């Protein structure tokens, strides 16, 4: 195969083999026979290669789609440009953006606890001091504690000795049981925050001094699931009869198996249901 045919074959490839092309180009130049078109093709290809190589200079895992594991430049110490994002668009300033409704902690009119702090006049210069008012400051706390609430239902007997016992509140059916606040907490932590059972047990033991088995945690979630049946039916009915809804799905892992979490929603209702199939 002569030099011109090698060049033609090399130039027609979509992905150019750089080393092969350079070698063919050098051979062509050394034996140039006046083929002007072939010379122009070489020059144009060299220009394309140069532009392509220049575009690759400086690319790393921070400014391109190159995974960190494949970043041959080892740019661990390179800090990304703080003024632009990965795609080159300007970054937003830190903090709340324009139009964002912020939350500011403010004084409340009826605090749960008031602690009076008198002035120790013995630490002040000798003088006659009189009270003119107060300066208020408040701290907002979350009190984490275990409360055991005992219900004592009165038992009475009539003249024939028949016993009558006062009714316990709805849901209080056992000698000792977990209250609604304990039941709600793991449902939120496990479902919304995706906390596993082991860490939920640790959470209750260390913060509340309450020991709960994994079976009991599962029962809490099962109870919440059953009680949400009415909501599920109402959401389906509302979404079906709405003019426009958003529908999407995403892959999730359940017990090591990939299934799909389907979502249907509008501005009022959101319904998410897992299913083995992605859909038609």
C-alpha positions in Angstrom: 0.0 0.0 0.0 1.5 3.4 -1.0 1.7 6.4 1.2 -1.4 8.2 -0.3 -3.6 5.2 0.2 -2.5 4.9 3.9 -3.3 8.5 4.4 -6.7 8.2 2.8 -7.6 5.2 4.9 -6.3 7.0 8.1 -8.2 10.2 7.3 -11.5 8.5 6.7 -11.6 6.9 10.1 -14.0 8.6 12.6 -11.5 8.1 15.5 -8.1 9.0 14.1 -5.1 6.9 15.3 -2.7 9.7 16.1 0.5 7.7 16.0 -0.4 6.0 12.7 -1.4 9.3 11.1 1.8 11.0 12.2 3.9 8.2 10.8 2.1 8.2 7.5 2.4 11.9 7.3 6.1 11.8 7.8 6.5 9.1 5.1 4.4 11.2 2.8 6.5 14.4 3.3 9.7 12.5 2.8 8.5 11.1 -0.6 6.2 14.0 -1.6 5.3 13.7 -5.3 3.3 16.8 -5.9 0.0 15.5 -4.7 -1.5 18.9 -3.6 -4.8 17.5 -2.4 -3.1 14.9 -0.1 -0.9 17.7 1.3 -4.0 19.8 2.1 -5.7 16.9 3.8 -2.7 16.4 6.0 -2.6 20.0 7.0 -6.3 20.1 7.8 -6.1 16.9 9.8 -3.1 18.3 11.8 -5.2 21.4 12.6 -8.1 19.2 13.8 -5.8 17.1 15.9 -4.2 20.2 17.4 -7.6 21.7 18.3 -8.7 18.5 19.8 -5.6 18.1 21.9 -5.8 21.7 23.1 -9.4 21.2 24.2 -8.2 18.2 26.3 -5.5 20.2 28.0 -6.5 21.0 31.6 -9.5 18.5 31.7 -9.8 16.7 35.0 -12.4 15.2 37.2 -13.3 18.6 38.5 -14.2 20.3 35.2 -15.3 17.4 33.0 -17.1 14.1 33.1 -13.8 12.2 33.8 -14.4 10.0 36.9 -11.9 10.6 39.7 -10.7 7.0 39.5 -9.7 7.6 35.8 -8.2 11.0 36.3 -4.6 10.5 35.2 -3.7 14.1 36.2 -4.3 13.2 39.8 -5.9 16.5 40.6 -6.5 15.9 44.3 -5.0 19.3 45.2 -6.7 21.3 42.5 -9.5 23.4 43.8 -12.4 24.1 41.5 -13.1 27.6 40.3 -15.2 29.2 43.1 -17.0 31.5 40.7 -18.4 28.9 38.2 -20.0 25.5 38.4 -18.8 22.3 36.6 -20.6 23.2 33.4 -19.2 26.8 33.4 -22.3 28.6 34.6 -21.9 31.2 37.4 -22.3 29.9 40.9 -24.9 31.3 43.2 -23.9 33.0 46.4 -24.0 31.0 49.6 -27.0 31.4 51.8 -30.6 32.2 51.0 -31.2 33.2 47.3 -33.2 36.1 46.1 -36.9 35.5 46.8 -36.2 32.8 49.3 -38.4 33.0 52.4 -36.0 32.6 55.4 -36.7 31.6 58.9 -35.7 33.8 61.8 -36.0 32.8 65.5 -38.0 35.4 67.3 -39.2 36.0 70.9 -42.4 34.2 71.9 -45.1 35.9 74.0 -45.7 32.9 76.3 -42.5 31.0 77.1 -42.8 27.6 78.8 -40.4 28.6 81.6 -39.4 32.0 83.0 -36.2 32.4 85.0 -35.8 35.6 86.9 -32.2 37.0 87.1 -31.9 39.7 89.8 -29.1 42.2 89.8 -26.5 41.6 92.5 -26.2 45.2 93.8 -23.3 44.1 96.0 -21.1 44.0 92.9 -22.1 47.5 91.9 -20.7 50.8 93.0 -22.4 52.1 96.2 -25.6 53.9 95.3 -29.4 53.8 95.6 -30.7 51.5 92.9 -34.4 51.0 91.9 -36.1 48.6 89.5 -37.0 50.1 86.1 -37.8 47.0 84.0 -36.5 43.9 82.4 -34.3 42.8 79.4 -35.7 39.6 77.8 -33.7 36.9 76.1 -34.9 33.4 75.2 -33.4 30.1 74.3 -35.3 27.4 72.4 -34.6 23.9 73.6 -35.8 20.4 72.7 -36.3 18.3 75.9 -35.5 14.6 75.2 -36.9 12.5 78.1 -38.8 9.3 78.7 -42.2 9.8 80.3 -44.1 6.8 81.8 -47.8 7.7 82.0 -49.9 5.4 84.2 -53.7 5.2 83.9 -55.5 4.1 87.0 -59.1 3.1 86.2 -61.4 3.2 89.1 -63.2 -0.1 90.0 -66.5 -0.1 91.8 -68.8 -2.8 93.0 -72.5 -2.8 93.5 -74.5 -4.3 96.3 -74.5 -7.7 94.6 -70.7 -7.6 94.3 -70.6 -7.0 90.5 -67.5 -5.1 89.5 -67.5 -2.1 87.1 -64.2 -0.6 85.8 -63.8 2.9 84.2 -62.9 2.9 80.5 -59.3 3.4 79.6 -58.4 5.8 76.8 -58.7 4.5 73.2 -55.6 2.5 72.3 -54.5 1.7 75.9 -55.2 -2.0 75.8 -52.2 -3.7 77.5 -50.6 -3.7 81.0 -47.5 -2.0 79.5 -47.2 -0.7 76.0 -45.5 2.0 73.9 -47.3 5.3 73.5 -48.1 7.0 70.2 -45.1 9.3 70.3 -42.7 6.4 70.4 -44.6 4.7 67.6 -44.5 7.8 65.4 -40.8 8.5 65.8 -39.4 5.3 64.2 -41.9 5.5 61.4 -40.5 9.0 60.5 -36.9 8.0 61.1 -37.1 4.7 59.1 -39.2 5.8 56.2 -38.3 9.4 55.6 -34.8 9.5 57.0 -33.9 5.9 55.9 -32.4 5.0 59.3 -31.9 1.2 59.6 -33.3 -0.8 62.5 -30.0 -1.2 64.3 -29.4 2.5 64.4 -33.0 3.1 65.5 -32.5 0.8 68.4 -29.3 2.6 69.3 -31.2 6.0 68.9 -33.9 5.0 71.4 -31.5 3.4 73.9 -29.0 6.3 74.0 -31.4 9.3 73.9 -34.5 8.0 75.6 -33.3 5.0 77.7 -35.9 2.9 75.9 -35.1 -0.5 74.5 -37.2 -1.6 71.5 -36.8 -4.9 69.6 -36.6 -5.0 65.8 -39.8 -6.9 65.6 -41.6 -4.1 67.5 -40.1 -1.5 65.2 -41.4 -3.5 62.2 -44.9 -3.7 63.8 -44.9 0.1 64.2 -44.2 0.5 60.4 -46.8 -2.2 59.6 -49.4 -0.4 61.6 -48.6 3.0 59.9 -48.9 1.2 56.5 -52.3 -0.2 57.3 -53.6 3.1 58.6 -52.5 4.9 55.4 -54.8 2.7 53.2 -57.6 5.3 53.4 -55.1 8.1 52.3 -53.9 5.9 49.4 -57.5 5.4 48.1 -58.3 9.1 48.5 -55.1 10.1 46.7 -55.7 7.7 43.8 -59.3 9.0 43.4 -58.1 12.6 43.5 -55.2 12.1 41.0 -57.3 10.1 38.5 -59.9 12.8 38.3 -57.4 15.7 38.1 -56.8 17.3 34.7 -53.0 17.3 34.9 -50.6 15.3 37.0 -46.8 14.6 37.1 -45.7 11.0 36.8 -42.2 9.6 37.1 -40.3 6.6 38.4 -36.9 5.8 39.9 -35.1 2.6 40.7 -34.8 1.5 44.3 -33.3 -1.4 46.2 -35.6 -3.6 48.3 -33.9 -6.6 50.1 -31.1 -6.6 47.5 -33.6 -6.6 44.5 -34.0 -3.7 42.1 -37.6 -2.5 41.8 -39.3 0.7 40.8 -40.8 3.5 42.9 -43.6 5.2 40.9 -44.7 8.7 41.7 -47.9 10.5 40.7 -48.5 14.0 42.0 -50.0 17.5 41.6 -49.9 20.6 43.8 -52.2 19.0 46.3 -51.5 15.2 46.3 -48.4 13.0 46.2 -48.6 9.2 45.9 -45.6 6.9 45.7 -45.9 3.2 45.3 -43.2 0.6 44.7 -43.6 -2.0 42.0 -41.5 -4.8 40.4 -42.1 -3.4 36.9 -41.1 -0.1 35.5 -44.2 0.1 33.2 -45.0 -0.1 29.6 
